[in-house]
Amino acid sequence: MLKIDNIETGYGKKQVLYGLSLTVGAGEVVAMIGPNGSGKSTTLKTVCGLLPVWSGGIKFDGKLINGASPADNVKRGITFAPQGSRVFDELTVRENLEIGGYQLPKAELKPRIEEVLGIFPALKSRLREDAGNLSGGEQQMLSLARALIPKPRLLMLDEPSLGLSPKLVGKVFEKVTEINESTGVSVLIVEQKVREVLHICSRVYSIKLGKVAFTGKPAELKGNSEKLKELFL
């Protein structure tokens, strides 16, 4: 579904990615791990269109999407939940969800919100509340729910566990698995909680200094503290 081929990019004149390649198949949960500053978030931002591709190519469903805007990519079926519980604090929960579906026809938006609330029932009783009044865990659930409103085929998540308690981290990962299994959406997830994310992904990439340092099955890293230490140093 997604093929990133030898891409290079960065911010201004500062290069961050150096020939990075990875793939995500239909229905897969693929994890990206690695030290801070290695280029994981940059990869997601480049795929969704927030950063330009300097060289290399990104294909979605076999079609090159280099230079496509984030809005164009949402129409294609790519959505992005950025790092932290990025919600609009002064808008209600419902209004946050409506923003997620701004490209949907009005007739489709209401039933789609109801459909997504079936995955996040805790939000159903909070629809009229300002999103800023929600707990950190609830805001993260709202961020996930909003990213699902446009009916994505690829959901990209940037550290959904950031700032959450261990108990809530477990709930977020359970929800990611539920979303994948119930909707069939592919997931590309960046995460620092390595042991937890290895339990929910089918493949894992480790990124280091803007390049792929390891790719394989999560079983190859589970319990292998020496290998993990090597990848993060």
N, C-alpha and C positions, 0 to 999 in steps of 0.2 A: 504493500500500500504506500509506504513512504520509503524513498531511497535517497539518502544524502551521499553524494559522491564527491569526495576529495575537495570539500569546500574550505575556503579561506575567507575570513572577515575579521572585523574588529570595530573599534570606536575611534573615529577621527583617523589619526595616523597610527594608532596603537593596534597592532595585530594581536588577535587572541586565538583564533583557530588556524591551524596549520595542516591543511589536507585531511580534514576529518571526514570519515565515512561511516555510516551506519544504516540499518534498515529496520523497519517495523512492518510485520505482516498483519494481515487482516485478523482481528480478534486477539492479537497478542498484547501482553503487558510487558513492556521493555523498560528496564531501569538504567539510568545513568548515575554512576557514583564517581567519587574522586574528591580531591582536596578543594578547598575554596579557591576561587580564581582560576580554575583549570579550564573553564570554557563551557561548562554544562548549561548554565542559564543563557549564555550567548548563543548556543546551538538552538535552543527553543525559540529565542527571539528572532533568529534568522529564518527559521522554518515558518513562523507565523507572519513574517513580513515586516517586523519592526526594525530589522537591520538589513542592509544590502548584502548580497553575495558578491565578494570581490572576484573570486574565481571558483570553478567547480560548478556543480549543479544539484538542485533539489527537485525531485520528481514526486508527484502525488498521483496515484493511479496511472502511472506511466507518462504523465504530462509534466513538462518542465514548468515550475512555478517561480523561477528566479524573477525578482522584480515585482511580484504580485503584492498588492496591499493587504493589510490585515483583514479589511472588509471583504476583499475578493476571496481570501482564504477561508473565511467563515462560510461564505456561500459554497465553497468547494466541500466543506465538511471538516475543517480544522479549527478547533478552539483551544484557548490557552488560559489557564488559571495561574496568574503570576505568583511570585513568592510572597508569603504573608497572606493574611485574610483580607484581601483587597476588596472591600465592599464600600458602597457609598453610604457613609454613616448617617447623613441627614435625610436619606430617602427611606421609605418603608421597605420591608422585606419584599412585598409584592412589586414595588417599583423597581427594586434591584433585579428581580426576575424578569420584569418586562423589558428592561434595558438589554438583558441577554438575548431577548427575542425580537429586537428592533427590526430585523430584516424579514421576520415572518409576517404573512398576511394577518390582519387583525382577527379574522375568523379562526385562524389556527392557533393564535397565541394563548388564549384562555384555556383550551383543552390541553395544550402542551404544558402549560404551567401545572395543571392538575395532574398530568401524567408524571411530571418530575417530582411533584410533592409526594407522590406515592412511594418514591425512593427515599425521600427525606420527610417522613411524617411529622417529625418534631418541629418543622418550620410552619406547618399548616396552621397552628394556633397562634402564630406570631406574625401573620401576614401584614397586619396594620401597624405593627411596632416599627420604630426607627431601627435600622440595622445596627446603628451605633450602640443600642441597648443590649445587643446579643452578647453572649459570652464568646471568648476566643474560639472555642470549639464550634459553637453555633455559626459564627461568622465564616469559619472555614467550610462548614457544610453549605452555607449560602453561596460562597464562592464557587464550590463544586456544582451546586444546583444551577447557578446562573450559566456556567459554561456548558451545561447539558441542554439548555433551552433550545438552541439552534439545531438540535438533532445532529451532533457531530459524528463523524466516522472515525476521527482521530482526536483524542483528548490529551492535551499536553499539560502536565502538572509540574510546577516548580516548587519543590520542598513543601508539600501540603502539611507536613508535621511541624513546621517552624513555630516555636513559641508555645507549643501545646504540652500539657502534662502527659506522662507515660500512658495513663489510662485513655486519654483522648486520642493520642497517637494511634493506639490500637484500634479505636473506633473508626478513625479516618481510613486506615488501611483496609479494614473490613468493608467500609463503604466503597472504596475503589474497586475491590474484588467484586462486590455485589453489582456495581455499575457495569463492569466488564462482562460479567456472566449473564446479567439480565438483559442488556441491550446489545451486546456483541461489539461495542465500541472498542477500538484499539486504544491503548494507553502508552504514552511515552512519559515516564516520570523521573524527575531529578530528585534525589533524596540523599540526605546525610545520615539518616537513621538506617545504616546499611543492613544490619541483621534483620530488621523488620521488613525492609523492602525486598530482601532476597527471598522471603517467604511468599510473596505475592506475584513475583515476576516470572516469566518463562525464559527470558534471556537478559543478560546484563552486560553493559559496556562500562569500563572504567576509563575516565578521561584524565589525562595528565599533561599539563603544559600545552593544551590545545590540540592534542592528538589522542587517538585511541591507544591506551596502554594494555588493555585486556578486553577480550570479548569471549563469552561462553555461557554455559548454563550456571544458574545460581548454586547448584550442588557443588560446583568446582571451588566455590569460595566459602560456603557454609562451614564453619568450624575451622577454617584455614586461617588462623590469626596471623601467621607469618606472611602469607600472600597478601592479605588485606593491609598489613602494615607496610609492605613494600609498595603497594598501589597508592597509599596515602602519604608517603614520604617524598 
